[in-house]
Amino acid sequence: MAKKKKISDKCKIWIDARKRHHLSHAHIQMARELGMNPRKFGKLDNHKQERWKAPLPEFIESLYFKRFGKEKPDKVRSIEQVLKEQNKKKERRAEVSSN
C-alpha cells in the first residue's frame, strides 16, 4: 500500500493564497518567481475600498513585466504539478542510491 505524500507547509500556503485571492496558476507562479510572500497578499489586494490600488493579479503582472520583461512565464505549472515532479525526482534518487 503506497503512502500518500503530505503537502509541505510552504506549498500549502501558496495553495491557500491562490484560493483566497482568486488567482490563477500563472499568477501564483509569477509571484513565486518574484519572491513575494503569500501571507502579505491581503495587504496588497484591492478590497474595492482603495480605488488607487490595482487589483492583485494586475499588480503581480506589472511587477513581473518590470523584472523579467515578459508578460507571462514560458511554461505555466501549478503547484501540484511542481510537487509531483519533485516527488518523482526524490523517488528516482532513492532508487539510484539503494542500488
N, C-alpha and C positions, 0 to 999 in steps of 0.2 A: 504494500500500500504506500503510495507516494505521499510525502508530506507536502502540505500547502505552504508556500512561502509567504511570510508576512511582509507587508509593505512597510518600508522604513518610515520613521517619523518625518524625515526630511521630505520624502516624496508625498506622504500623506498631507502635509501642509500645502504643497502645491496643488494637489487634487482638490482639497477643500477650498482653496482660494479660487480655483477655476469655477467651481460650482457656485460659490457665494457671490462672486462678482460677474458671473455670466461671461466668462472669457472663452475664447476658442483655444484649441491646442496650439495654433500658431502664435497666439498672443502669449501663452504661457512659455513656449519655447523662447520667444524673443525676450521675455522678462528674465528668464533663467540665464540666457547668454549675456544680458546686460548686467547681471549680478544683483538684480533687485531682490528685496526682502518681501516675501508674500504676506508677512504679518503687517506690513505697513500699507497694504493696498487700500485699507479702509480710509486712511488719511488722504490718499491720492485720488480716490474715487470721487466723482462728482455726484453729490446727493440731490441734484437739481435745486439746491439752495444757493450754491455758489456758482452763479452763471458765468463767471470769468474762467472757471476751470474747464478744461477739456475733459470729455469722458475718458475713463481709464484705458479702453482699447486704443483710442486715438493718441493718447499721451504716450503709451508704450510704443506705438508705431512711429511717432515723431522722434522719440529718443533713439530707436533702433536705426532710423534713417540717418540721423545725425552721426551716430557712432560708426555704422558699417557702410553707409552709402547705398543701401538697397532697401526695397520695400518690405520684403519678407524673406525668411530663411530659404535656402535652396531646397532642403528636404525637411518637411514638417513631420515630426514624430510625436505621438502622445507620450505622456509619462509612463503609461502602462507598457507601451512598446519598448521604451528605453529600459524599463525594469526587466522585461522578458529577455532582452538581448544581454543584459548584464548577468542574469541568472544562467543563461546558456553558456556564456563565456566562463563563469565560475565552474560550471559542471565539466566543461572541456578541460579546464586547468586541473581539476581534481582527478579526472581520468588519466591525464598525462602524468601527473605526479605519482599516482598509485601504481602505474605500470613501470 
